[in-house]
Amino acid sequence: MTSIKVIHAAIAAISLMGLFSAKTGDAHSRSGPSTSQIVTGQVSEVEGEFRIAKNARGEEVLKLVDKSYVVITGTGQEIHLKLTSGTKVPARANPGDRIEAKISNGGETLSVTRIE
């Protein structure tokens, strides 16, 4: 049973290494001494949901909650970035926007920043 877990972990690590290997054109990834990678590309799709929330005045408003971004790198690679409550997103990205995403070695999206 333990060897199966080790095999699954190895397969996941190899898959993640291939997922973030784009290094040419407009999109690139680079890794440094930290435990994260930077991926840049163009948002092709935003997946999310709508929620009813209350604004500062107590009025009900429709709120967009992004769950993930699909990003196309300069090499044509499609990357799915899952957003969590811990992901820093200073400004919402829309399809067509260029973004830079910081991703942990474990595959967690740490931050997504629009590139002007």
BALO-545304 format. One record per residue: x, y, z of N, C-alpha, C in turn; residue number from 1; residue in three letters; chain. Coordinates in nm, 3 decimals. Layout:
<pts>
+---------+---------+---------+---------+---------+---------+---------+---------+---------+-------+------+--------+
|     n_u |     n_v |     n_w |    ca_u |    ca_v |    ca_w |     c_u |     c_v |     c_w | zamar | bafi | dodren |
+---------+---------+---------+---------+---------+---------+---------+---------+---------+-------+------+--------+
|       X |       Y |       Z |       X |       Y |       Z |       X |       Y |       Z |   NUM |  ALA |      A |
...
+---------+---------+---------+---------+---------+---------+---------+---------+---------+-------+------+--------+
</pts>
This chain:
<pts>
+---------+---------+---------+---------+---------+---------+---------+---------+---------+-------+------+--------+
|     n_u |     n_v |     n_w |    ca_u |    ca_v |    ca_w |     c_u |     c_v |     c_w | zamar | bafi | dodren |
+---------+---------+---------+---------+---------+---------+---------+---------+---------+-------+------+--------+
|   0.083 |  -0.119 |   0.000 |   0.000 |   0.000 |   0.000 |   0.087 |   0.125 |   0.000 |     1 |  MET |      A |
|   0.194 |   0.125 |   0.080 |   0.283 |   0.241 |   0.087 |   0.353 |   0.263 |  -0.046 |     2 |  THR |      A |
|   0.394 |   0.155 |  -0.114 |   0.461 |   0.172 |  -0.243 |   0.368 |   0.233 |  -0.347 |     3 |  SER |      A |
|   0.239 |   0.206 |  -0.338 |   0.142 |   0.267 |  -0.430 |   0.137 |   0.417 |  -0.407 |     4 |  ILE |      A |
|   0.138 |   0.461 |  -0.281 |   0.137 |   0.604 |  -0.250 |   0.262 |   0.671 |  -0.304 |     5 |  LYS |      A |
|   0.377 |   0.606 |  -0.291 |   0.503 |   0.661 |  -0.342 |   0.498 |   0.673 |  -0.493 |     6 |  VAL |      A |
|   0.444 |   0.574 |  -0.560 |   0.433 |   0.577 |  -0.707 |   0.340 |   0.690 |  -0.749 |     7 |  ILE |      A |
|   0.226 |   0.706 |  -0.681 |   0.133 |   0.815 |  -0.714 |   0.199 |   0.951 |  -0.693 |     8 |  HIS |      A |
|   0.276 |   0.966 |  -0.586 |   0.345 |   1.093 |  -0.559 |   0.448 |   1.122 |  -0.667 |     9 |  ALA |      A |
|   0.521 |   1.020 |  -0.712 |   0.621 |   1.037 |  -0.817 |   0.555 |   1.077 |  -0.949 |    10 |  ALA |      A |
|   0.445 |   1.014 |  -0.982 |   0.373 |   1.047 |  -1.105 |   0.321 |   1.190 |  -1.100 |    11 |  ILE |      A |
|   0.268 |   1.231 |  -0.986 |   0.218 |   1.368 |  -0.971 |   0.332 |   1.468 |  -0.986 |    12 |  ALA |      A |
|   0.447 |   1.440 |  -0.927 |   0.562 |   1.532 |  -0.937 |   0.610 |   1.543 |  -1.081 |    13 |  ALA |      A |
|   0.618 |   1.432 |  -1.152 |   0.661 |   1.434 |  -1.292 |   0.560 |   1.511 |  -1.378 |    14 |  ILE |      A |
|   0.432 |   1.492 |  -1.352 |   0.328 |   1.564 |  -1.426 |   0.338 |   1.713 |  -1.405 |    15 |  SER |      A |
|   0.361 |   1.756 |  -1.282 |   0.373 |   1.899 |  -1.252 |   0.497 |   1.958 |  -1.318 |    16 |  LEU |      A |
|   0.606 |   1.881 |  -1.324 |   0.727 |   1.933 |  -1.389 |   0.700 |   1.961 |  -1.536 |    17 |  MET |      A |
|   0.628 |   1.874 |  -1.602 |   0.595 |   1.894 |  -1.743 |   0.494 |   2.005 |  -1.764 |    18 |  GLY |      A |
|   0.405 |   2.025 |  -1.667 |   0.300 |   2.124 |  -1.678 |   0.354 |   2.266 |  -1.684 |    19 |  LEU |      A |
|   0.463 |   2.292 |  -1.615 |   0.515 |   2.427 |  -1.605 |   0.650 |   2.442 |  -1.674 |    20 |  PHE |      A |
|   0.667 |   2.379 |  -1.791 |   0.797 |   2.380 |  -1.857 |   0.807 |   2.480 |  -1.972 |    21 |  SER |      A |
|   0.704 |   2.560 |  -1.998 |   0.710 |   2.655 |  -2.109 |   0.815 |   2.762 |  -2.080 |    22 |  ALA |      A |
|   0.908 |   2.789 |  -2.179 |   1.014 |   2.885 |  -2.156 |   1.040 |   2.974 |  -2.277 |    23 |  LYS |      A |
|   0.956 |   2.975 |  -2.379 |   0.983 |   3.054 |  -2.497 |   0.866 |   3.145 |  -2.530 |    24 |  THR |      A |
|   0.888 |   3.239 |  -2.621 |   0.781 |   3.327 |  -2.667 |   0.737 |   3.422 |  -2.559 |    25 |  GLY |      A |
|   0.609 |   3.461 |  -2.562 |   0.554 |   3.553 |  -2.464 |   0.539 |   3.489 |  -2.327 |    26 |  ASP |      A |
|   0.524 |   3.359 |  -2.324 |   0.503 |   3.292 |  -2.197 |   0.631 |   3.225 |  -2.153 |    27 |  ALA |      A |
|   0.653 |   3.224 |  -2.024 |   0.772 |   3.158 |  -1.972 |   0.749 |   3.118 |  -1.828 |    28 |  HIS |      A |
|   0.833 |   3.029 |  -1.780 |   0.834 |   2.998 |  -1.638 |   0.978 |   2.999 |  -1.594 |    29 |  SER |      A |
|   0.998 |   3.042 |  -1.473 |   1.133 |   3.043 |  -1.421 |   1.127 |   3.002 |  -1.276 |    30 |  ARG |      A |
|   1.227 |   2.931 |  -1.234 |   1.232 |   2.893 |  -1.095 |   1.363 |   2.940 |  -1.037 |    31 |  SER |      A |
|   1.359 |   2.980 |  -0.915 |   1.478 |   3.028 |  -0.849 |   1.500 |   2.947 |  -0.724 |    32 |  GLY |      A |
|   1.570 |   3.007 |  -0.628 |   1.597 |   2.934 |  -0.506 |   1.473 |   2.913 |  -0.420 |    33 |  PRO |      A |
|   1.364 |   2.987 |  -0.450 |   1.242 |   2.972 |  -0.371 |   1.169 |   2.843 |  -0.410 |    34 |  SER |      A |
|   1.057 |   2.820 |  -0.344 |   0.982 |   2.698 |  -0.370 |   0.863 |   2.726 |  -0.460 |    35 |  THR |      A |
|   0.879 |   2.815 |  -0.557 |   0.769 |   2.846 |  -0.647 |   0.821 |   2.871 |  -0.788 |    36 |  SER |      A |
|   0.728 |   2.874 |  -0.883 |   0.758 |   2.902 |  -1.022 |   0.668 |   3.014 |  -1.069 |    37 |  GLN |      A |
|   0.713 |   3.087 |  -1.170 |   0.634 |   3.193 |  -1.231 |   0.592 |   3.147 |  -1.370 |    38 |  ILE |      A |
|   0.463 |   3.156 |  -1.398 |   0.410 |   3.120 |  -1.530 |   0.339 |   3.243 |  -1.585 |    39 |  VAL |      A |
|   0.365 |   3.277 |  -1.711 |   0.294 |   3.388 |  -1.774 |   0.222 |   3.338 |  -1.898 |    40 |  THR |      A |
|   0.114 |   3.404 |  -1.932 |   0.038 |   3.367 |  -2.049 |  -0.090 |   3.449 |  -2.058 |    41 |  GLY |      A |
|  -0.176 |   3.411 |  -2.151 |  -0.301 |   3.482 |  -2.174 |  -0.419 |   3.399 |  -2.122 |    42 |  GLN |      A |
|  -0.508 |   3.465 |  -2.047 |  -0.626 |   3.397 |  -1.994 |  -0.721 |   3.367 |  -2.110 |    43 |  VAL |      A |
|  -0.759 |   3.242 |  -2.124 |  -0.853 |   3.205 |  -2.230 |  -0.992 |   3.178 |  -2.173 |    44 |  SER |      A |
|  -0.998 |   3.147 |  -2.043 |  -1.127 |   3.113 |  -1.983 |  -1.121 |   3.139 |  -1.833 |    45 |  GLU |      A |
|  -1.232 |   3.187 |  -1.779 |  -1.246 |   3.206 |  -1.635 |  -1.362 |   3.120 |  -1.590 |    46 |  VAL |      A |
|  -1.337 |   3.034 |  -1.494 |  -1.442 |   2.949 |  -1.440 |  -1.475 |   2.998 |  -1.301 |    47 |  GLU |      A |
|  -1.603 |   3.011 |  -1.271 |  -1.642 |   3.060 |  -1.140 |  -1.790 |   3.047 |  -1.118 |    48 |  GLY |      A |
|  -1.837 |   3.128 |  -1.024 |  -1.980 |   3.124 |  -0.991 |  -2.024 |   3.262 |  -0.944 |    49 |  GLU |      A |
|  -2.153 |   3.280 |  -0.938 |  -2.213 |   3.402 |  -0.888 |  -2.266 |   3.376 |  -0.748 |    50 |  PHE |      A |
|  -2.254 |   3.478 |  -0.662 |  -2.309 |   3.467 |  -0.527 |  -2.380 |   3.597 |  -0.493 |    51 |  ARG |      A |
|  -2.478 |   3.587 |  -0.410 |  -2.544 |   3.706 |  -0.356 |  -2.468 |   3.743 |  -0.229 |    52 |  ILE |      A |
|  -2.426 |   3.868 |  -0.221 |  -2.351 |   3.917 |  -0.105 |  -2.409 |   4.051 |  -0.064 |    53 |  ALA |      A |
|  -2.365 |   4.099 |   0.049 |  -2.408 |   4.232 |   0.095 |  -2.289 |   4.326 |   0.087 |    54 |  LYS |      A |
|  -2.314 |   4.446 |   0.036 |  -2.207 |   4.545 |   0.030 |  -2.196 |   4.617 |   0.164 |    55 |  ASN |      A |
|  -2.111 |   4.720 |   0.170 |  -2.086 |   4.793 |   0.296 |  -2.213 |   4.860 |   0.350 |    56 |  ALA |      A |
|  -2.307 |   4.892 |   0.261 |  -2.432 |   4.957 |   0.306 |  -2.542 |   4.856 |   0.340 |    57 |  ARG |      A |
|  -2.509 |   4.727 |   0.331 |  -2.607 |   4.624 |   0.364 |  -2.697 |   4.586 |   0.248 |    58 |  GLY |      A |
|  -2.671 |   4.639 |   0.130 |  -2.752 |   4.606 |   0.012 |  -2.703 |   4.476 |  -0.050 |    59 |  GLU |      A |
|  -2.798 |   4.398 |  -0.102 |  -2.761 |   4.275 |  -0.170 |  -2.706 |   4.307 |  -0.308 |    60 |  GLU |      A |
|  -2.593 |   4.243 |  -0.341 |  -2.529 |   4.262 |  -0.471 |  -2.490 |   4.126 |  -0.526 |    61 |  VAL |      A |
|  -2.476 |   4.119 |  -0.657 |  -2.430 |   3.997 |  -0.723 |  -2.278 |   4.001 |  -0.727 |    62 |  LEU |      A |
|  -2.214 |   3.900 |  -0.673 |  -2.068 |   3.895 |  -0.664 |  -2.016 |   3.781 |  -0.749 |    63 |  LYS |      A |
|  -1.912 |   3.809 |  -0.830 |  -1.846 |   3.705 |  -0.908 |  -1.735 |   3.643 |  -0.824 |    64 |  LEU |      A |
|  -1.731 |   3.512 |  -0.820 |  -1.626 |   3.442 |  -0.746 |  -1.553 |   3.352 |  -0.845 |    65 |  VAL |      A |
|  -1.428 |   3.389 |  -0.877 |  -1.349 |   3.309 |  -0.970 |  -1.296 |   3.184 |  -0.899 |    66 |  ASP |      A |
|  -1.308 |   3.070 |  -0.967 |  -1.259 |   2.943 |  -0.912 |  -1.131 |   2.898 |  -0.982 |    67 |  LYS |      A |
|  -1.117 |   2.932 |  -1.112 |  -0.996 |   2.894 |  -1.184 |  -0.982 |   2.976 |  -1.311 |    68 |  SER |      A |
|  -0.857 |   2.982 |  -1.357 |  -0.826 |   3.046 |  -1.484 |  -0.763 |   2.941 |  -1.574 |    69 |  TYR |      A |
|  -0.798 |   2.944 |  -1.702 |  -0.730 |   2.863 |  -1.801 |  -0.639 |   2.959 |  -1.876 |    70 |  VAL |      A |
|  -0.509 |   2.929 |  -1.877 |  -0.408 |   3.017 |  -1.935 |  -0.340 |   2.945 |  -2.051 |    71 |  VAL |      A |
|  -0.323 |   3.018 |  -2.162 |  -0.250 |   2.965 |  -2.276 |  -0.114 |   3.033 |  -2.280 |    72 |  ILE |      A |
|  -0.008 |   2.954 |  -2.278 |   0.127 |   3.009 |  -2.282 |   0.165 |   3.041 |  -2.426 |    73 |  THR |      A |
|   0.277 |   3.108 |  -2.444 |   0.326 |   3.143 |  -2.578 |   0.356 |   3.021 |  -2.664 |    74 |  GLY |      A |
|   0.379 |   2.907 |  -2.602 |   0.405 |   2.784 |  -2.677 |   0.277 |   2.706 |  -2.705 |    75 |  THR |      A |
|   0.162 |   2.763 |  -2.662 |   0.034 |   2.697 |  -2.685 |  -0.007 |   2.600 |  -2.577 |    76 |  GLY |      A |
|   0.072 |   2.589 |  -2.472 |   0.038 |   2.498 |  -2.363 |  -0.079 |   2.555 |  -2.283 |    77 |  GLN |      A |
|  -0.176 |   2.472 |  -2.248 |  -0.291 |   2.513 |  -2.169 |  -0.267 |   2.473 |  -2.024 |    78 |  GLU |      A |
|  -0.278 |   2.573 |  -1.935 |  -0.255 |   2.549 |  -1.793 |  -0.379 |   2.590 |  -1.716 |    79 |  ILE |      A |
|  -0.426 |   2.503 |  -1.627 |  -0.541 |   2.533 |  -1.541 |  -0.488 |   2.578 |  -1.405 |    80 |  HIS |      A |
|  -0.524 |   2.699 |  -1.367 |  -0.483 |   2.754 |  -1.238 |  -0.602 |   2.755 |  -1.144 |    81 |  LEU |      A |
|  -0.602 |   2.667 |  -1.045 |  -0.711 |   2.662 |  -0.948 |  -0.688 |   2.772 |  -0.845 |    82 |  LYS |      A |
|  -0.791 |   2.851 |  -0.818 |  -0.782 |   2.959 |  -0.720 |  -0.843 |   2.913 |  -0.589 |    83 |  LEU |      A |
|  -0.779 |   2.948 |  -0.480 |  -0.830 |   2.914 |  -0.346 |  -0.844 |   3.043 |  -0.267 |    84 |  THR |      A |
|  -0.894 |   3.032 |  -0.147 |  -0.905 |   3.151 |  -0.061 |  -0.768 |   3.207 |  -0.028 |    85 |  SER |      A |
|  -0.663 |   3.127 |  -0.039 |  -0.528 |   3.172 |  -0.011 |  -0.457 |   3.234 |  -0.131 |    86 |  GLY |      A |
|  -0.517 |   3.225 |  -0.250 |  -0.456 |   3.281 |  -0.370 |  -0.472 |   3.432 |  -0.369 |    87 |  THR |      A |
|  -0.362 |   3.505 |  -0.386 |  -0.367 |   3.651 |  -0.392 |  -0.398 |   3.693 |  -0.535 |    88 |  LYS |      A |
|  -0.512 |   3.761 |  -0.552 |  -0.555 |   3.811 |  -0.684 |  -0.593 |   3.958 |  -0.665 |    89 |  VAL |      A |
|  -0.496 |   4.051 |  -0.684 |  -0.525 |   4.193 |  -0.660 |  -0.634 |   4.249 |  -0.751 |    90 |  PRO |      A |
|  -0.639 |   4.202 |  -0.875 |  -0.741 |   4.249 |  -0.969 |  -0.786 |   4.130 |  -1.054 |    91 |  ALA |      A |
|  -0.916 |   4.115 |  -1.069 |  -0.974 |   4.004 |  -1.145 |  -0.925 |   4.004 |  -1.289 |    92 |  ARG |      A |
|  -0.889 |   3.888 |  -1.339 |  -0.847 |   3.873 |  -1.479 |  -0.965 |   3.826 |  -1.562 |    93 |  ALA |      A |
|  -0.969 |   3.873 |  -1.686 |  -1.074 |   3.835 |  -1.780 |  -1.011 |   3.768 |  -1.901 |    94 |  ASN |      A |
|  -1.089 |   3.694 |  -1.979 |  -1.034 |   3.635 |  -2.101 |  -0.969 |   3.743 |  -2.187 |    95 |  PRO |      A |
|  -0.850 |   3.712 |  -2.237 |  -0.773 |   3.806 |  -2.318 |  -0.665 |   3.879 |  -2.239 |    96 |  GLY |      A |
|  -0.679 |   3.884 |  -2.107 |  -0.578 |   3.949 |  -2.024 |  -0.453 |   3.863 |  -2.016 |    97 |  ASP |      A |
|  -0.337 |   3.930 |  -2.012 |  -0.211 |   3.860 |  -1.987 |  -0.187 |   3.861 |  -1.837 |    98 |  ARG |      A |
|  -0.144 |   3.745 |  -1.783 |  -0.123 |   3.734 |  -1.640 |   0.013 |   3.672 |  -1.610 |    99 |  ILE |      A |
|   0.054 |   3.692 |  -1.486 |   0.172 |   3.625 |  -1.432 |   0.124 |   3.555 |  -1.306 |   100 |  GLU |      A |
|   0.148 |   3.425 |  -1.297 |   0.101 |   3.347 |  -1.181 |   0.220 |   3.287 |  -1.109 |   101 |  ALA |      A |
|   0.216 |   3.294 |  -0.978 |   0.318 |   3.232 |  -0.895 |   0.257 |   3.102 |  -0.844 |   102 |  LYS |      A |
|   0.328 |   2.990 |  -0.869 |   0.276 |   2.858 |  -0.837 |   0.376 |   2.783 |  -0.751 |   103 |  ILE |      A |
|   0.329 |   2.725 |  -0.643 |   0.418 |   2.649 |  -0.555 |   0.462 |   2.521 |  -0.624 |   104 |  SER |      A |
|   0.570 |   2.463 |  -0.575 |   0.616 |   2.336 |  -0.631 |   0.512 |   2.226 |  -0.613 |   105 |  ASN |      A |
|   0.421 |   2.244 |  -0.516 |   0.313 |   2.148 |  -0.496 |   0.196 |   2.169 |  -0.589 |   106 |  GLY |      A |
|   0.203 |   2.273 |  -0.676 |   0.098 |   2.298 |  -0.773 |  -0.008 |   2.396 |  -0.728 |   107 |  GLY |      A |
|   0.005 |   2.454 |  -0.608 |  -0.093 |   2.550 |  -0.558 |  -0.068 |   2.687 |  -0.619 |   108 |  GLU |      A |
|  -0.174 |   2.752 |  -0.666 |  -0.163 |   2.886 |  -0.721 |  -0.154 |   2.984 |  -0.605 |   109 |  THR |      A |
|  -0.037 |   3.050 |  -0.591 |  -0.014 |   3.142 |  -0.480 |  -0.063 |   3.282 |  -0.510 |   110 |  LEU |      A |
|  -0.043 |   3.328 |  -0.634 |  -0.089 |   3.461 |  -0.672 |  -0.108 |   3.469 |  -0.824 |   111 |  SER |      A |
|  -0.195 |   3.559 |  -0.865 |  -0.220 |   3.586 |  -1.006 |  -0.225 |   3.737 |  -1.022 |   112 |  VAL |      A |
|  -0.138 |   3.791 |  -1.110 |  -0.130 |   3.934 |  -1.132 |  -0.148 |   3.963 |  -1.281 |   113 |  THR |      A |
|  -0.236 |   4.058 |  -1.311 |  -0.252 |   4.101 |  -1.451 |  -0.130 |   4.178 |  -1.495 |   114 |  ARG |      A |
|  -0.087 |   4.156 |  -1.619 |   0.024 |   4.229 |  -1.678 |  -0.033 |   4.332 |  -1.773 |   115 |  ILE |      A |
|  -0.001 |   4.457 |  -1.751 |  -0.052 |   4.566 |  -1.836 |   0.020 |   4.570 |  -1.968 |   116 |  GLU |      A |
+---------+---------+---------+---------+---------+---------+---------+---------+---------+-------+------+--------+
</pts>
